[in-house]
Amino acid sequence: MANSDAPFGFRPINRDGSPYNGATTKGYFLATDTTAAFIGDVVKHDLTSLNGVPQVTQAAAGDDAYGVIVGFDVNPDDLGAQYRKASTLRYCKLASCDGTFFEAQDGATLGVASSNLNVNYLVSTAGSTTYGTSGMEIGTSAATTATLDLMLIAPVDREDNDGTAANAKWVVKFNVSQTRPERTGA
């Protein structure tokens, strides 16, 4: 069976072994940020805040992640906007990367043997301005390298997903997040 090639970014599915219950934190994008943002995009904290709300920008492969966008506050000037348009101030809702498992599509054919290996995520295509969904997906080569962004847990166990074919959906977790304290030693 062929998997559909329809990237959607990252969807939270599990939180520390319990079902994901929709818990979010708030973030915001500055109006000077020229990159559009979509539901499912990975973001990083820019280490500044506005009234206690962290400023975020879209993350790139290799960046420590802060969260994943799961929604946006309503924009009263554009009620139909399902995404954050470039160069607009917009507040978003974020699922924490720390302790959360996500579902995401691979950008190649990683195969079941890639389970428990690490991989980066890709910002390969822009998100959908119609549906507001991200174009991010899992990278194309898995390795044991600990500095890669994600750990591949296993292909999603669902009838419409073939873990041996291209564009498989995977359960993943972030290896390093900006909210996890850095540790050294045992």
Summary of the structure (lengths in Angstrom):
residues: 186
radius of gyration: 16.1
end to end distance: 44.2
largest distance: 52.0
contacts: 576
relative contact order: 0.25
helix: 2%
strand: 39%
